[in-house]
Amino acid sequence: MAAQRAAARAPPPPLDAAAFCPCGGGECLLLTARKGKPENVGRRFLKCPVDWTGCGHFMWLDSLGPLEQAAVVARLDRPKA
């Protein structure tokens, strides 16, 4: 009972929570589809940052709500060095 009350009072996850891979590998890679189905070309997606042994996490950015999308892009969309 007390655990249920504590869970009910837990703060919501941050808007940019989707920027982190569920496997614990760190911040996801924010990429843009450049090939594949024509309707997907140009769509942005998140994927596991761990090469070869990654968890396989994949998520279309537009599957998130607009506030979450903005927060994730603000966190991950950095100029390339």
Chimera marker file (.cmm) of the C-alpha trace (Angstrom):
<marker_set name="trace">
<marker id="1" x="0.000" y="0.000" z="0.000" r="1" g="1" b="0" radius="0.5"/>
<marker id="2" x="2.742" y="2.479" z="0.961" r="1" g="1" b="0" radius="0.5"/>
<marker id="3" x="4.689" y="1.550" z="-2.181" r="1" g="1" b="0" radius="0.5"/>
<marker id="4" x="1.639" y="2.383" z="-4.305" r="1" g="1" b="0" radius="0.5"/>
<marker id="5" x="1.331" y="5.802" z="-2.666" r="1" g="1" b="0" radius="0.5"/>
<marker id="6" x="5.055" y="6.478" z="-3.181" r="1" g="1" b="0" radius="0.5"/>
<marker id="7" x="4.787" y="5.471" z="-6.830" r="1" g="1" b="0" radius="0.5"/>
<marker id="8" x="1.768" y="7.716" z="-7.287" r="1" g="1" b="0" radius="0.5"/>
<marker id="9" x="3.790" y="10.675" z="-5.978" r="1" g="1" b="0" radius="0.5"/>
<marker id="10" x="6.867" y="9.962" z="-8.105" r="1" g="1" b="0" radius="0.5"/>
<marker id="11" x="7.659" y="12.817" z="-10.470" r="1" g="1" b="0" radius="0.5"/>
<marker id="12" x="6.981" y="12.241" z="-14.146" r="1" g="1" b="0" radius="0.5"/>
<marker id="13" x="9.955" y="11.332" z="-16.314" r="1" g="1" b="0" radius="0.5"/>
<marker id="14" x="11.735" y="14.282" z="-17.921" r="1" g="1" b="0" radius="0.5"/>
<marker id="15" x="10.544" y="15.285" z="-21.379" r="1" g="1" b="0" radius="0.5"/>
<marker id="16" x="13.869" y="14.238" z="-22.865" r="1" g="1" b="0" radius="0.5"/>
<marker id="17" x="13.796" y="10.735" z="-21.293" r="1" g="1" b="0" radius="0.5"/>
<marker id="18" x="13.549" y="9.158" z="-24.778" r="1" g="1" b="0" radius="0.5"/>
<marker id="19" x="17.007" y="10.593" z="-25.543" r="1" g="1" b="0" radius="0.5"/>
<marker id="20" x="18.537" y="7.846" z="-23.393" r="1" g="1" b="0" radius="0.5"/>
<marker id="21" x="18.753" y="4.245" z="-24.535" r="1" g="1" b="0" radius="0.5"/>
<marker id="22" x="16.825" y="1.811" z="-22.330" r="1" g="1" b="0" radius="0.5"/>
<marker id="23" x="19.867" y="-0.524" z="-22.223" r="1" g="1" b="0" radius="0.5"/>
<marker id="24" x="21.864" y="2.076" z="-20.307" r="1" g="1" b="0" radius="0.5"/>
<marker id="25" x="24.252" y="2.672" z="-23.209" r="1" g="1" b="0" radius="0.5"/>
<marker id="26" x="23.900" y="6.442" z="-22.924" r="1" g="1" b="0" radius="0.5"/>
<marker id="27" x="22.327" y="9.022" z="-25.193" r="1" g="1" b="0" radius="0.5"/>
<marker id="28" x="20.694" y="7.615" z="-28.299" r="1" g="1" b="0" radius="0.5"/>
<marker id="29" x="21.894" y="8.549" z="-31.739" r="1" g="1" b="0" radius="0.5"/>
<marker id="30" x="19.539" y="10.950" z="-33.530" r="1" g="1" b="0" radius="0.5"/>
<marker id="31" x="19.666" y="10.038" z="-37.209" r="1" g="1" b="0" radius="0.5"/>
<marker id="32" x="17.750" y="10.715" z="-40.416" r="1" g="1" b="0" radius="0.5"/>
<marker id="33" x="16.550" y="7.919" z="-42.715" r="1" g="1" b="0" radius="0.5"/>
<marker id="34" x="18.233" y="8.278" z="-46.105" r="1" g="1" b="0" radius="0.5"/>
<marker id="35" x="17.111" y="5.029" z="-47.737" r="1" g="1" b="0" radius="0.5"/>
<marker id="36" x="14.393" y="2.426" z="-47.448" r="1" g="1" b="0" radius="0.5"/>
<marker id="37" x="10.703" y="2.986" z="-47.990" r="1" g="1" b="0" radius="0.5"/>
<marker id="38" x="10.054" y="6.299" z="-49.774" r="1" g="1" b="0" radius="0.5"/>
<marker id="39" x="7.629" y="7.397" z="-47.052" r="1" g="1" b="0" radius="0.5"/>
<marker id="40" x="10.385" y="7.026" z="-44.436" r="1" g="1" b="0" radius="0.5"/>
<marker id="41" x="13.165" y="8.907" z="-46.247" r="1" g="1" b="0" radius="0.5"/>
<marker id="42" x="13.799" y="12.116" z="-44.322" r="1" g="1" b="0" radius="0.5"/>
<marker id="43" x="12.195" y="10.861" z="-41.098" r="1" g="1" b="0" radius="0.5"/>
<marker id="44" x="14.308" y="11.206" z="-37.964" r="1" g="1" b="0" radius="0.5"/>
<marker id="45" x="14.813" y="8.319" z="-35.570" r="1" g="1" b="0" radius="0.5"/>
<marker id="46" x="16.599" y="7.319" z="-32.383" r="1" g="1" b="0" radius="0.5"/>
<marker id="47" x="18.774" y="4.231" z="-32.087" r="1" g="1" b="0" radius="0.5"/>
<marker id="48" x="21.004" y="2.553" z="-29.527" r="1" g="1" b="0" radius="0.5"/>
<marker id="49" x="24.416" y="4.253" z="-29.356" r="1" g="1" b="0" radius="0.5"/>
<marker id="50" x="26.304" y="0.997" z="-28.731" r="1" g="1" b="0" radius="0.5"/>
<marker id="51" x="27.882" y="-0.418" z="-31.903" r="1" g="1" b="0" radius="0.5"/>
<marker id="52" x="27.504" y="-4.108" z="-32.766" r="1" g="1" b="0" radius="0.5"/>
<marker id="53" x="26.520" y="-5.286" z="-29.301" r="1" g="1" b="0" radius="0.5"/>
<marker id="54" x="23.763" y="-2.687" z="-28.813" r="1" g="1" b="0" radius="0.5"/>
<marker id="55" x="20.310" y="-3.581" z="-27.640" r="1" g="1" b="0" radius="0.5"/>
<marker id="56" x="18.704" y="-2.829" z="-31.015" r="1" g="1" b="0" radius="0.5"/>
<marker id="57" x="16.600" y="0.042" z="-29.646" r="1" g="1" b="0" radius="0.5"/>
<marker id="58" x="14.892" y="1.998" z="-32.452" r="1" g="1" b="0" radius="0.5"/>
<marker id="59" x="12.199" y="4.661" z="-32.281" r="1" g="1" b="0" radius="0.5"/>
<marker id="60" x="10.816" y="7.080" z="-34.853" r="1" g="1" b="0" radius="0.5"/>
<marker id="61" x="11.138" y="10.580" z="-33.444" r="1" g="1" b="0" radius="0.5"/>
<marker id="62" x="7.655" y="11.504" z="-34.685" r="1" g="1" b="0" radius="0.5"/>
<marker id="63" x="6.164" y="8.743" z="-32.503" r="1" g="1" b="0" radius="0.5"/>
<marker id="64" x="6.776" y="11.052" z="-29.525" r="1" g="1" b="0" radius="0.5"/>
<marker id="65" x="4.536" y="13.953" z="-28.610" r="1" g="1" b="0" radius="0.5"/>
<marker id="66" x="5.556" y="17.446" z="-29.767" r="1" g="1" b="0" radius="0.5"/>
<marker id="67" x="6.985" y="18.511" z="-26.398" r="1" g="1" b="0" radius="0.5"/>
<marker id="68" x="9.008" y="15.309" z="-26.072" r="1" g="1" b="0" radius="0.5"/>
<marker id="69" x="10.261" y="15.657" z="-29.672" r="1" g="1" b="0" radius="0.5"/>
<marker id="70" x="11.435" y="19.210" z="-29.006" r="1" g="1" b="0" radius="0.5"/>
<marker id="71" x="13.200" y="18.200" z="-25.776" r="1" g="1" b="0" radius="0.5"/>
<marker id="72" x="14.942" y="15.231" z="-27.405" r="1" g="1" b="0" radius="0.5"/>
<marker id="73" x="16.072" y="17.291" z="-30.406" r="1" g="1" b="0" radius="0.5"/>
<marker id="74" x="17.312" y="20.084" z="-28.132" r="1" g="1" b="0" radius="0.5"/>
<marker id="75" x="19.389" y="17.539" z="-26.208" r="1" g="1" b="0" radius="0.5"/>
<marker id="76" x="20.735" y="15.457" z="-29.108" r="1" g="1" b="0" radius="0.5"/>
<marker id="77" x="20.829" y="17.664" z="-32.208" r="1" g="1" b="0" radius="0.5"/>
<marker id="78" x="24.302" y="19.113" z="-31.869" r="1" g="1" b="0" radius="0.5"/>
<marker id="79" x="26.514" y="20.464" z="-34.650" r="1" g="1" b="0" radius="0.5"/>
<marker id="80" x="28.962" y="17.901" z="-35.956" r="1" g="1" b="0" radius="0.5"/>
<marker id="81" x="32.572" y="18.656" z="-35.014" r="1" g="1" b="0" radius="0.5"/>
<link id1="1" id2="2" r="1" g="1" b="0" radius="0.2"/>
<link id1="2" id2="3" r="1" g="1" b="0" radius="0.2"/>
<link id1="3" id2="4" r="1" g="1" b="0" radius="0.2"/>
<link id1="4" id2="5" r="1" g="1" b="0" radius="0.2"/>
<link id1="5" id2="6" r="1" g="1" b="0" radius="0.2"/>
<link id1="6" id2="7" r="1" g="1" b="0" radius="0.2"/>
<link id1="7" id2="8" r="1" g="1" b="0" radius="0.2"/>
<link id1="8" id2="9" r="1" g="1" b="0" radius="0.2"/>
<link id1="9" id2="10" r="1" g="1" b="0" radius="0.2"/>
<link id1="10" id2="11" r="1" g="1" b="0" radius="0.2"/>
<link id1="11" id2="12" r="1" g="1" b="0" radius="0.2"/>
<link id1="12" id2="13" r="1" g="1" b="0" radius="0.2"/>
<link id1="13" id2="14" r="1" g="1" b="0" radius="0.2"/>
<link id1="14" id2="15" r="1" g="1" b="0" radius="0.2"/>
<link id1="15" id2="16" r="1" g="1" b="0" radius="0.2"/>
<link id1="16" id2="17" r="1" g="1" b="0" radius="0.2"/>
<link id1="17" id2="18" r="1" g="1" b="0" radius="0.2"/>
<link id1="18" id2="19" r="1" g="1" b="0" radius="0.2"/>
<link id1="19" id2="20" r="1" g="1" b="0" radius="0.2"/>
<link id1="20" id2="21" r="1" g="1" b="0" radius="0.2"/>
<link id1="21" id2="22" r="1" g="1" b="0" radius="0.2"/>
<link id1="22" id2="23" r="1" g="1" b="0" radius="0.2"/>
<link id1="23" id2="24" r="1" g="1" b="0" radius="0.2"/>
<link id1="24" id2="25" r="1" g="1" b="0" radius="0.2"/>
<link id1="25" id2="26" r="1" g="1" b="0" radius="0.2"/>
<link id1="26" id2="27" r="1" g="1" b="0" radius="0.2"/>
<link id1="27" id2="28" r="1" g="1" b="0" radius="0.2"/>
<link id1="28" id2="29" r="1" g="1" b="0" radius="0.2"/>
<link id1="29" id2="30" r="1" g="1" b="0" radius="0.2"/>
<link id1="30" id2="31" r="1" g="1" b="0" radius="0.2"/>
<link id1="31" id2="32" r="1" g="1" b="0" radius="0.2"/>
<link id1="32" id2="33" r="1" g="1" b="0" radius="0.2"/>
<link id1="33" id2="34" r="1" g="1" b="0" radius="0.2"/>
<link id1="34" id2="35" r="1" g="1" b="0" radius="0.2"/>
<link id1="35" id2="36" r="1" g="1" b="0" radius="0.2"/>
<link id1="36" id2="37" r="1" g="1" b="0" radius="0.2"/>
<link id1="37" id2="38" r="1" g="1" b="0" radius="0.2"/>
<link id1="38" id2="39" r="1" g="1" b="0" radius="0.2"/>
<link id1="39" id2="40" r="1" g="1" b="0" radius="0.2"/>
<link id1="40" id2="41" r="1" g="1" b="0" radius="0.2"/>
<link id1="41" id2="42" r="1" g="1" b="0" radius="0.2"/>
<link id1="42" id2="43" r="1" g="1" b="0" radius="0.2"/>
<link id1="43" id2="44" r="1" g="1" b="0" radius="0.2"/>
<link id1="44" id2="45" r="1" g="1" b="0" radius="0.2"/>
<link id1="45" id2="46" r="1" g="1" b="0" radius="0.2"/>
<link id1="46" id2="47" r="1" g="1" b="0" radius="0.2"/>
<link id1="47" id2="48" r="1" g="1" b="0" radius="0.2"/>
<link id1="48" id2="49" r="1" g="1" b="0" radius="0.2"/>
<link id1="49" id2="50" r="1" g="1" b="0" radius="0.2"/>
<link id1="50" id2="51" r="1" g="1" b="0" radius="0.2"/>
<link id1="51" id2="52" r="1" g="1" b="0" radius="0.2"/>
<link id1="52" id2="53" r="1" g="1" b="0" radius="0.2"/>
<link id1="53" id2="54" r="1" g="1" b="0" radius="0.2"/>
<link id1="54" id2="55" r="1" g="1" b="0" radius="0.2"/>
<link id1="55" id2="56" r="1" g="1" b="0" radius="0.2"/>
<link id1="56" id2="57" r="1" g="1" b="0" radius="0.2"/>
<link id1="57" id2="58" r="1" g="1" b="0" radius="0.2"/>
<link id1="58" id2="59" r="1" g="1" b="0" radius="0.2"/>
<link id1="59" id2="60" r="1" g="1" b="0" radius="0.2"/>
<link id1="60" id2="61" r="1" g="1" b="0" radius="0.2"/>
<link id1="61" id2="62" r="1" g="1" b="0" radius="0.2"/>
<link id1="62" id2="63" r="1" g="1" b="0" radius="0.2"/>
<link id1="63" id2="64" r="1" g="1" b="0" radius="0.2"/>
<link id1="64" id2="65" r="1" g="1" b="0" radius="0.2"/>
<link id1="65" id2="66" r="1" g="1" b="0" radius="0.2"/>
<link id1="66" id2="67" r="1" g="1" b="0" radius="0.2"/>
<link id1="67" id2="68" r="1" g="1" b="0" radius="0.2"/>
<link id1="68" id2="69" r="1" g="1" b="0" radius="0.2"/>
<link id1="69" id2="70" r="1" g="1" b="0" radius="0.2"/>
<link id1="70" id2="71" r="1" g="1" b="0" radius="0.2"/>
<link id1="71" id2="72" r="1" g="1" b="0" radius="0.2"/>
<link id1="72" id2="73" r="1" g="1" b="0" radius="0.2"/>
<link id1="73" id2="74" r="1" g="1" b="0" radius="0.2"/>
<link id1="74" id2="75" r="1" g="1" b="0" radius="0.2"/>
<link id1="75" id2="76" r="1" g="1" b="0" radius="0.2"/>
<link id1="76" id2="77" r="1" g="1" b="0" radius="0.2"/>
<link id1="77" id2="78" r="1" g="1" b="0" radius="0.2"/>
<link id1="78" id2="79" r="1" g="1" b="0" radius="0.2"/>
<link id1="79" id2="80" r="1" g="1" b="0" radius="0.2"/>
<link id1="80" id2="81" r="1" g="1" b="0" radius="0.2"/>
</marker_set>
